[in-house]
Every structure is written in C-alpha cells, then in structure tokens.
Amino acid sequence: MIQLTINGQPQQFESPINVTQLIDHLELHGKRIAIERNGEIIPRSQFSEQTLSHGDQLEVVVAVGGG
C-alpha cells in the first residue's frame, strides 16, 4: 500500500500507480490539468511513464476557462 498527498489530502492506494491511472481515479480524464510532483511539473507526455511512490506530494491544478 502506498500513501500519496494530493492537494494537501492524504490518499492511500493498494499498489503503485502511474499519473495516468491517478487522473482516471480522480475522474479528471479529458480535462486540462497540470500536475506537480514533489515540487516539479510532470510533462503531459510523461504521465503514463511516471510511477508514483509512497510519500509523494502532488498538486493537481485544473484549468478553468471563463471570460
């Protein structure tokens, strides 16, 4: 089991997951988002390659349009 902190909230997962799986879990698929892992932005092209580790601190920002 791994524990991640997502936007300041602890969450536990049964097994390691990658960023793409996290996006699906958070029901953010198809939205314009930015994800920071331990202070570094993860490029969208690397979402499926980045496996998250126990203790990772994540900030997930969803872009909101408006005018």
PDB file of N, CA, C and O in Angstrom, chain B, residues numbered from 101:
ATOM      1  N   MET B 101       0.844  -1.177   0.000  1.00  0.00           N
ATOM      2  CA  MET B 101       0.000   0.000   0.000  1.00  0.00           C
ATOM      3  C   MET B 101       0.894   1.247   0.000  1.00  0.00           C
ATOM      4  O   MET B 101       1.901   1.301   0.706  1.00  0.00           O
ATOM      5  N   ILE B 102       0.511   2.239  -0.797  1.00  0.00           N
ATOM      6  CA  ILE B 102       1.270   3.487  -0.821  1.00  0.00           C
ATOM      7  C   ILE B 102       0.359   4.640  -0.414  1.00  0.00           C
ATOM      8  O   ILE B 102      -0.849   4.614  -0.648  1.00  0.00           O
ATOM      9  N   GLN B 103       0.964   5.641   0.195  1.00  0.00           N
ATOM     10  CA  GLN B 103       0.220   6.834   0.568  1.00  0.00           C
ATOM     11  C   GLN B 103       0.771   8.020  -0.200  1.00  0.00           C
ATOM     12  O   GLN B 103       1.980   8.248  -0.238  1.00  0.00           O
ATOM     13  N   LEU B 104      -0.134   8.770  -0.812  1.00  0.00           N
ATOM     14  CA  LEU B 104       0.204   9.988  -1.526  1.00  0.00           C
ATOM     15  C   LEU B 104      -0.525  11.143  -0.856  1.00  0.00           C
ATOM     16  O   LEU B 104      -1.580  10.952  -0.252  1.00  0.00           O
ATOM     17  N   THR B 105       0.036  12.336  -0.965  1.00  0.00           N
ATOM     18  CA  THR B 105      -0.661  13.529  -0.515  1.00  0.00           C
ATOM     19  C   THR B 105      -1.030  14.305  -1.766  1.00  0.00           C
ATOM     20  O   THR B 105      -0.159  14.751  -2.513  1.00  0.00           O
ATOM     21  N   ILE B 106      -2.341  14.463  -1.989  1.00  0.00           N
ATOM     22  CA  ILE B 106      -2.847  15.117  -3.192  1.00  0.00           C
ATOM     23  C   ILE B 106      -3.580  16.383  -2.774  1.00  0.00           C
ATOM     24  O   ILE B 106      -4.607  16.333  -2.097  1.00  0.00           O
ATOM     25  N   ASN B 107      -3.030  17.518  -3.192  1.00  0.00           N
ATOM     26  CA  ASN B 107      -3.591  18.825  -2.806  1.00  0.00           C
ATOM     27  C   ASN B 107      -3.801  18.908  -1.289  1.00  0.00           C
ATOM     28  O   ASN B 107      -4.823  19.399  -0.811  1.00  0.00           O
ATOM     29  N   GLY B 108      -2.808  18.417  -0.554  1.00  0.00           N
ATOM     30  CA  GLY B 108      -2.833  18.509   0.904  1.00  0.00           C
ATOM     31  C   GLY B 108      -3.617  17.427   1.613  1.00  0.00           C
ATOM     32  O   GLY B 108      -3.651  17.402   2.843  1.00  0.00           O
ATOM     33  N   GLN B 109      -4.251  16.526   0.866  1.00  0.00           N
ATOM     34  CA  GLN B 109      -5.075  15.471   1.459  1.00  0.00           C
ATOM     35  C   GLN B 109      -4.419  14.107   1.274  1.00  0.00           C
ATOM     36  O   GLN B 109      -4.093  13.737   0.146  1.00  0.00           O
ATOM     37  N   PRO B 110      -4.218  13.350   2.353  1.00  0.00           N
ATOM     38  CA  PRO B 110      -3.635  12.010   2.208  1.00  0.00           C
ATOM     39  C   PRO B 110      -4.607  11.054   1.541  1.00  0.00           C
ATOM     40  O   PRO B 110      -5.800  11.044   1.844  1.00  0.00           O
ATOM     41  N   GLN B 111      -4.080  10.250   0.627  1.00  0.00           N
ATOM     42  CA  GLN B 111      -4.872   9.207  -0.033  1.00  0.00           C
ATOM     43  C   GLN B 111      -4.023   7.954  -0.117  1.00  0.00           C
ATOM     44  O   GLN B 111      -2.814   8.022  -0.339  1.00  0.00           O
ATOM     45  N   GLN B 112      -4.670   6.798   0.065  1.00  0.00           N
ATOM     46  CA  GLN B 112      -3.961   5.528   0.005  1.00  0.00           C
ATOM     47  C   GLN B 112      -4.413   4.728  -1.204  1.00  0.00           C
ATOM     48  O   GLN B 112      -5.572   4.774  -1.617  1.00  0.00           O
ATOM     49  N   PHE B 113      -3.446   3.987  -1.763  1.00  0.00           N
ATOM     50  CA  PHE B 113      -3.702   3.136  -2.921  1.00  0.00           C
ATOM     51  C   PHE B 113      -3.124   1.764  -2.631  1.00  0.00           C
ATOM     52  O   PHE B 113      -2.100   1.638  -1.959  1.00  0.00           O
ATOM     53  N   GLU B 114      -3.788   0.737  -3.143  1.00  0.00           N
ATOM     54  CA  GLU B 114      -3.375  -0.646  -2.898  1.00  0.00           C
ATOM     55  C   GLU B 114      -2.002  -0.968  -3.469  1.00  0.00           C
ATOM     56  O   GLU B 114      -1.236  -1.730  -2.878  1.00  0.00           O
ATOM     57  N   SER B 115      -1.697  -0.378  -4.628  1.00  0.00           N
ATOM     58  CA  SER B 115      -0.424  -0.664  -5.283  1.00  0.00           C
ATOM     59  C   SER B 115       0.051   0.600  -5.987  1.00  0.00           C
ATOM     60  O   SER B 115      -0.724   1.537  -6.174  1.00  0.00           O
ATOM     61  N   PRO B 116       1.330   0.628  -6.380  1.00  0.00           N
ATOM     62  CA  PRO B 116       1.827   1.809  -7.094  1.00  0.00           C
ATOM     63  C   PRO B 116       1.009   2.071  -8.359  1.00  0.00           C
ATOM     64  O   PRO B 116       0.577   1.140  -9.039  1.00  0.00           O
ATOM     65  N   ILE B 117       0.805   3.345  -8.658  1.00  0.00           N
ATOM     66  CA  ILE B 117       0.066   3.734  -9.847  1.00  0.00           C
ATOM     67  C   ILE B 117       0.860   4.787 -10.603  1.00  0.00           C
ATOM     68  O   ILE B 117       1.725   5.457 -10.038  1.00  0.00           O
ATOM     69  N   ASN B 118       0.553   4.923 -11.888  1.00  0.00           N
ATOM     70  CA  ASN B 118       1.200   5.987 -12.647  1.00  0.00           C
ATOM     71  C   ASN B 118       0.263   7.197 -12.693  1.00  0.00           C
ATOM     72  O   ASN B 118      -0.871   7.126 -12.221  1.00  0.00           O
ATOM     73  N   VAL B 119       0.733   8.286 -13.252  1.00  0.00           N
ATOM     74  CA  VAL B 119      -0.037   9.526 -13.263  1.00  0.00           C
ATOM     75  C   VAL B 119      -1.322   9.374 -14.073  1.00  0.00           C
ATOM     76  O   VAL B 119      -2.356   9.916 -13.683  1.00  0.00           O
ATOM     77  N   THR B 120      -1.281   8.657 -15.176  1.00  0.00           N
ATOM     78  CA  THR B 120      -2.478   8.436 -15.982  1.00  0.00           C
ATOM     79  C   THR B 120      -3.554   7.715 -15.166  1.00  0.00           C
ATOM     80  O   THR B 120      -4.729   8.077 -15.231  1.00  0.00           O
ATOM     81  N   GLN B 121      -3.160   6.708 -14.406  1.00  0.00           N
ATOM     82  CA  GLN B 121      -4.103   5.987 -13.559  1.00  0.00           C
ATOM     83  C   GLN B 121      -4.660   6.893 -12.456  1.00  0.00           C
ATOM     84  O   GLN B 121      -5.832   6.793 -12.095  1.00  0.00           O
ATOM     85  N   LEU B 122      -3.819   7.765 -11.932  1.00  0.00           N
ATOM     86  CA  LEU B 122      -4.276   8.716 -10.915  1.00  0.00           C
ATOM     87  C   LEU B 122      -5.334   9.652 -11.500  1.00  0.00           C
ATOM     88  O   LEU B 122      -6.348   9.924 -10.856  1.00  0.00           O
ATOM     89  N   ILE B 123      -5.103  10.140 -12.703  1.00  0.00           N
ATOM     90  CA  ILE B 123      -6.059  11.029 -13.369  1.00  0.00           C
ATOM     91  C   ILE B 123      -7.401  10.323 -13.527  1.00  0.00           C
ATOM     92  O   ILE B 123      -8.451  10.923 -13.294  1.00  0.00           O
ATOM     93  N   ASP B 124      -7.371   9.050 -13.922  1.00  0.00           N
ATOM     94  CA  ASP B 124      -8.610   8.276 -14.048  1.00  0.00           C
ATOM     95  C   ASP B 124      -9.292   8.118 -12.681  1.00  0.00           C
ATOM     96  O   ASP B 124     -10.510   8.252 -12.565  1.00  0.00           O
ATOM     97  N   HIS B 125      -8.492   7.832 -11.657  1.00  0.00           N
ATOM     98  CA  HIS B 125      -9.024   7.664 -10.299  1.00  0.00           C
ATOM     99  C   HIS B 125      -9.703   8.946  -9.814  1.00  0.00           C
ATOM    100  O   HIS B 125     -10.747   8.891  -9.164  1.00  0.00           O
ATOM    101  N   LEU B 126      -9.112  10.090 -10.129  1.00  0.00           N
ATOM    102  CA  LEU B 126      -9.663  11.382  -9.711  1.00  0.00           C
ATOM    103  C   LEU B 126     -10.766  11.885 -10.654  1.00  0.00           C
ATOM    104  O   LEU B 126     -11.322  12.964 -10.450  1.00  0.00           O
ATOM    105  N   GLU B 127     -11.070  11.103 -11.670  1.00  0.00           N
ATOM    106  CA  GLU B 127     -12.093  11.429 -12.667  1.00  0.00           C
ATOM    107  C   GLU B 127     -11.809  12.760 -13.357  1.00  0.00           C
ATOM    108  O   GLU B 127     -12.702  13.586 -13.545  1.00  0.00           O
ATOM    109  N   LEU B 128     -10.539  12.946 -13.730  1.00  0.00           N
ATOM    110  CA  LEU B 128     -10.113  14.165 -14.413  1.00  0.00           C
ATOM    111  C   LEU B 128      -9.725  13.917 -15.864  1.00  0.00           C
ATOM    112  O   LEU B 128      -9.197  14.814 -16.522  1.00  0.00           O
ATOM    113  N   HIS B 129      -9.978  12.721 -16.371  1.00  0.00           N
ATOM    114  CA  HIS B 129      -9.608  12.380 -17.739  1.00  0.00           C
ATOM    115  C   HIS B 129     -10.317  13.316 -18.720  1.00  0.00           C
ATOM    116  O   HIS B 129     -11.529  13.512 -18.631  1.00  0.00           O
ATOM    117  N   GLY B 130      -9.566  13.884 -19.643  1.00  0.00           N
ATOM    118  CA  GLY B 130     -10.123  14.770 -20.651  1.00  0.00           C
ATOM    119  C   GLY B 130     -10.146  16.234 -20.248  1.00  0.00           C
ATOM    120  O   GLY B 130     -10.505  17.093 -21.054  1.00  0.00           O
ATOM    121  N   LYS B 131      -9.764  16.530 -19.002  1.00  0.00           N
ATOM    122  CA  LYS B 131      -9.730  17.920 -18.561  1.00  0.00           C
ATOM    123  C   LYS B 131      -8.321  18.472 -18.702  1.00  0.00           C
ATOM    124  O   LYS B 131      -7.347  17.720 -18.738  1.00  0.00           O
ATOM    125  N   ARG B 132      -8.226  19.784 -18.782  1.00  0.00           N
ATOM    126  CA  ARG B 132      -6.918  20.445 -18.877  1.00  0.00           C
ATOM    127  C   ARG B 132      -6.357  20.582 -17.463  1.00  0.00           C
ATOM    128  O   ARG B 132      -6.866  21.352 -16.649  1.00  0.00           O
ATOM    129  N   ILE B 133      -5.299  19.820 -17.189  1.00  0.00           N
ATOM    130  CA  ILE B 133      -4.728  19.817 -15.846  1.00  0.00           C
ATOM    131  C   ILE B 133      -3.220  19.955 -15.899  1.00  0.00           C
ATOM    132  O   ILE B 133      -2.582  19.705 -16.922  1.00  0.00           O
ATOM    133  N   ALA B 134      -2.669  20.361 -14.763  1.00  0.00           N
ATOM    134  CA  ALA B 134      -1.221  20.357 -14.561  1.00  0.00           C
ATOM    135  C   ALA B 134      -0.988  19.601 -13.255  1.00  0.00           C
ATOM    136  O   ALA B 134      -1.743  19.744 -12.294  1.00  0.00           O
ATOM    137  N   ILE B 135       0.071  18.795 -13.240  1.00  0.00           N
ATOM    138  CA  ILE B 135       0.390  18.025 -12.044  1.00  0.00           C
ATOM    139  C   ILE B 135       1.838  18.287 -11.647  1.00  0.00           C
ATOM    140  O   ILE B 135       2.764  18.187 -12.452  1.00  0.00           O
ATOM    141  N   GLU B 136       1.990  18.627 -10.371  1.00  0.00           N
ATOM    142  CA  GLU B 136       3.315  18.851  -9.794  1.00  0.00           C
ATOM    143  C   GLU B 136       3.589  17.719  -8.816  1.00  0.00           C
ATOM    144  O   GLU B 136       2.757  17.404  -7.965  1.00  0.00           O
ATOM    145  N   ARG B 137       4.752  17.117  -8.944  1.00  0.00           N
ATOM    146  CA  ARG B 137       5.150  16.014  -8.066  1.00  0.00           C
ATOM    147  C   ARG B 137       6.398  16.437  -7.311  1.00  0.00           C
ATOM    148  O   ARG B 137       7.444  16.674  -7.916  1.00  0.00           O
ATOM    149  N   ASN B 138       6.293  16.530  -6.014  1.00  0.00           N
ATOM    150  CA  ASN B 138       7.427  16.904  -5.161  1.00  0.00           C
ATOM    151  C   ASN B 138       8.123  18.176  -5.665  1.00  0.00           C
ATOM    152  O   ASN B 138       9.351  18.267  -5.668  1.00  0.00           O
ATOM    153  N   GLY B 139       7.317  19.147  -6.089  1.00  0.00           N
ATOM    154  CA  GLY B 139       7.849  20.443  -6.497  1.00  0.00           C
ATOM    155  C   GLY B 139       8.235  20.568  -7.962  1.00  0.00           C
ATOM    156  O   GLY B 139       8.696  21.629  -8.382  1.00  0.00           O
ATOM    157  N   GLU B 140       8.059  19.512  -8.750  1.00  0.00           N
ATOM    158  CA  GLU B 140       8.415  19.562 -10.167  1.00  0.00           C
ATOM    159  C   GLU B 140       7.212  19.219 -11.038  1.00  0.00           C
ATOM    160  O   GLU B 140       6.500  18.247 -10.782  1.00  0.00           O
ATOM    161  N   ILE B 141       6.996  20.035 -12.075  1.00  0.00           N
ATOM    162  CA  ILE B 141       5.892  19.791 -13.006  1.00  0.00           C
ATOM    163  C   ILE B 141       6.187  18.532 -13.823  1.00  0.00           C
ATOM    164  O   ILE B 141       7.306  18.342 -14.302  1.00  0.00           O
ATOM    165  N   ILE B 142       5.181  17.680 -13.977  1.00  0.00           N
ATOM    166  CA  ILE B 142       5.317  16.483 -14.813  1.00  0.00           C
ATOM    167  C   ILE B 142       4.776  16.823 -16.196  1.00  0.00           C
ATOM    168  O   ILE B 142       3.607  17.187 -16.328  1.00  0.00           O
ATOM    169  N   PRO B 143       5.609  16.711 -17.229  1.00  0.00           N
ATOM    170  CA  PRO B 143       5.106  16.958 -18.588  1.00  0.00           C
ATOM    171  C   PRO B 143       4.026  15.946 -18.953  1.00  0.00           C
ATOM    172  O   PRO B 143       4.129  14.765 -18.620  1.00  0.00           O
ATOM    173  N   ARG B 144       2.994  16.417 -19.637  1.00  0.00           N
ATOM    174  CA  ARG B 144       1.878  15.548 -20.035  1.00  0.00           C
ATOM    175  C   ARG B 144       2.377  14.322 -20.800  1.00  0.00           C
ATOM    176  O   ARG B 144       1.810  13.238 -20.662  1.00  0.00           O
ATOM    177  N   SER B 145       3.415  14.478 -21.592  1.00  0.00           N
ATOM    178  CA  SER B 145       3.943  13.367 -22.387  1.00  0.00           C
ATOM    179  C   SER B 145       4.521  12.249 -21.517  1.00  0.00           C
ATOM    180  O   SER B 145       4.748  11.141 -22.003  1.00  0.00           O
ATOM    181  N   GLN B 146       4.758  12.535 -20.228  1.00  0.00           N
ATOM    182  CA  GLN B 146       5.339  11.535 -19.332  1.00  0.00           C
ATOM    183  C   GLN B 146       4.342  10.968 -18.323  1.00  0.00           C
ATOM    184  O   GLN B 146       4.733  10.190 -17.452  1.00  0.00           O
ATOM    185  N   PHE B 147       3.075  11.336 -18.418  1.00  0.00           N
ATOM    186  CA  PHE B 147       2.085  10.871 -17.444  1.00  0.00           C
ATOM    187  C   PHE B 147       2.067   9.351 -17.313  1.00  0.00           C
ATOM    188  O   PHE B 147       2.047   8.828 -16.199  1.00  0.00           O
ATOM    189  N   SER B 148       2.073   8.641 -18.434  1.00  0.00           N
ATOM    190  CA  SER B 148       1.977   7.173 -18.357  1.00  0.00           C
ATOM    191  C   SER B 148       3.282   6.531 -17.892  1.00  0.00           C
ATOM    192  O   SER B 148       3.279   5.373 -17.473  1.00  0.00           O
ATOM    193  N   GLU B 149       4.391   7.257 -17.956  1.00  0.00           N
ATOM    194  CA  GLU B 149       5.699   6.716 -17.573  1.00  0.00           C
ATOM    195  C   GLU B 149       6.051   6.998 -16.118  1.00  0.00           C
ATOM    196  O   GLU B 149       6.918   6.329 -15.556  1.00  0.00           O
ATOM    197  N   GLN B 150       5.400   7.969 -15.502  1.00  0.00           N
ATOM    198  CA  GLN B 150       5.733   8.388 -14.141  1.00  0.00           C
ATOM    199  C   GLN B 150       4.966   7.564 -13.116  1.00  0.00           C
ATOM    200  O   GLN B 150       3.775   7.787 -12.899  1.00  0.00           O
ATOM    201  N   THR B 151       5.650   6.609 -12.484  1.00  0.00           N
ATOM    202  CA  THR B 151       5.041   5.819 -11.418  1.00  0.00           C
ATOM    203  C   THR B 151       5.195   6.574 -10.109  1.00  0.00           C
ATOM    204  O   THR B 151       6.289   7.020  -9.762  1.00  0.00           O
ATOM    205  N   LEU B 152       4.104   6.711  -9.394  1.00  0.00           N
ATOM    206  CA  LEU B 152       4.104   7.453  -8.143  1.00  0.00           C
ATOM    207  C   LEU B 152       4.594   6.557  -7.009  1.00  0.00           C
ATOM    208  O   LEU B 152       4.344   5.352  -7.006  1.00  0.00           O
ATOM    209  N   SER B 153       5.293   7.155  -6.051  1.00  0.00           N
ATOM    210  CA  SER B 153       5.901   6.408  -4.953  1.00  0.00           C
ATOM    211  C   SER B 153       5.299   6.824  -3.620  1.00  0.00           C
ATOM    212  O   SER B 153       4.766   7.924  -3.478  1.00  0.00           O
ATOM    213  N   HIS B 154       5.394   5.931  -2.653  1.00  0.00           N
ATOM    214  CA  HIS B 154       4.924   6.205  -1.300  1.00  0.00           C
ATOM    215  C   HIS B 154       5.534   7.513  -0.801  1.00  0.00           C
ATOM    216  O   HIS B 154       6.746   7.713  -0.871  1.00  0.00           O
ATOM    217  N   GLY B 155       4.684   8.391  -0.302  1.00  0.00           N
ATOM    218  CA  GLY B 155       5.154   9.658   0.252  1.00  0.00           C
ATOM    219  C   GLY B 155       5.193  10.816  -0.727  1.00  0.00           C
ATOM    220  O   GLY B 155       5.481  11.945  -0.329  1.00  0.00           O
ATOM    221  N   ASP B 156       4.907  10.562  -2.005  1.00  0.00           N
ATOM    222  CA  ASP B 156       4.923  11.662  -2.986  1.00  0.00           C
ATOM    223  C   ASP B 156       3.897  12.727  -2.601  1.00  0.00           C
ATOM    224  O   ASP B 156       2.798  12.429  -2.135  1.00  0.00           O
ATOM    225  N   GLN B 157       4.305  13.984  -2.816  1.00  0.00           N
ATOM    226  CA  GLN B 157       3.430  15.133  -2.595  1.00  0.00           C
ATOM    227  C   GLN B 157       3.012  15.647  -3.968  1.00  0.00           C
ATOM    228  O   GLN B 157       3.859  16.028  -4.776  1.00  0.00           O
ATOM    229  N   LEU B 158       1.705  15.658  -4.231  1.00  0.00           N
ATOM    230  CA  LEU B 158       1.193  16.056  -5.536  1.00  0.00           C
ATOM    231  C   LEU B 158       0.277  17.273  -5.412  1.00  0.00           C
ATOM    232  O   LEU B 158      -0.498  17.405  -4.465  1.00  0.00           O
ATOM    233  N   GLU B 159       0.395  18.141  -6.388  1.00  0.00           N
ATOM    234  CA  GLU B 159      -0.553  19.250  -6.529  1.00  0.00           C
ATOM    235  C   GLU B 159      -1.178  19.082  -7.901  1.00  0.00           C
ATOM    236  O   GLU B 159      -0.470  19.017  -8.906  1.00  0.00           O
ATOM    237  N   VAL B 160      -2.490  19.011  -7.948  1.00  0.00           N
ATOM    238  CA  VAL B 160      -3.227  18.852  -9.193  1.00  0.00           C
ATOM    239  C   VAL B 160      -4.041  20.123  -9.400  1.00  0.00           C
ATOM    240  O   VAL B 160      -4.864  20.495  -8.564  1.00  0.00           O
ATOM    241  N   VAL B 161      -3.794  20.784 -10.536  1.00  0.00           N
ATOM    242  CA  VAL B 161      -4.482  22.030 -10.842  1.00  0.00           C
ATOM    243  C   VAL B 161      -5.304  21.816 -12.108  1.00  0.00           C
ATOM    244  O   VAL B 161      -4.785  21.371 -13.132  1.00  0.00           O
ATOM    245  N   VAL B 162      -6.592  22.137 -12.025  1.00  0.00           N
ATOM    246  CA  VAL B 162      -7.483  22.020 -13.169  1.00  0.00           C
ATOM    247  C   VAL B 162      -7.695  23.415 -13.745  1.00  0.00           C
ATOM    248  O   VAL B 162      -8.100  24.334 -13.033  1.00  0.00           O
ATOM    249  N   ALA B 163      -7.418  23.569 -15.052  1.00  0.00           N
ATOM    250  CA  ALA B 163      -7.609  24.853 -15.727  1.00  0.00           C
ATOM    251  C   ALA B 163      -9.092  25.132 -15.870  1.00  0.00           C
ATOM    252  O   ALA B 163      -9.868  24.267 -16.278  1.00  0.00           O
ATOM    253  N   VAL B 164      -9.475  26.365 -15.525  1.00  0.00           N
ATOM    254  CA  VAL B 164     -10.865  26.780 -15.649  1.00  0.00           C
ATOM    255  C   VAL B 164     -10.927  27.949 -16.601  1.00  0.00           C
ATOM    256  O   VAL B 164     -10.247  28.956 -16.409  1.00  0.00           O
ATOM    257  N   GLY B 165     -11.746  27.813 -17.632  1.00  0.00           N
ATOM    258  CA  GLY B 165     -11.897  28.894 -18.594  1.00  0.00           C
ATOM    259  C   GLY B 165     -13.030  29.817 -18.185  1.00  0.00           C
ATOM    260  O   GLY B 165     -13.913  29.451 -17.409  1.00  0.00           O
ATOM    261  N   GLY B 166     -12.979  30.981 -18.710  1.00  0.00           N
ATOM    262  CA  GLY B 166     -14.048  31.924 -18.402  1.00  0.00           C
ATOM    263  C   GLY B 166     -13.760  33.266 -19.033  1.00  0.00           C
ATOM    264  O   GLY B 166     -12.705  33.469 -19.634  1.00  0.00           O
ATOM    265  N   GLY B 167     -14.650  34.131 -18.902  1.00  0.00           N
ATOM    266  CA  GLY B 167     -14.408  35.421 -19.512  1.00  0.00           C
ATOM    267  C   GLY B 167     -15.240  36.430 -18.897  1.00  0.00           C
ATOM    268  O   GLY B 167     -15.179  37.598 -19.280  1.00  0.00           O
TER     269      GLY B 167
END
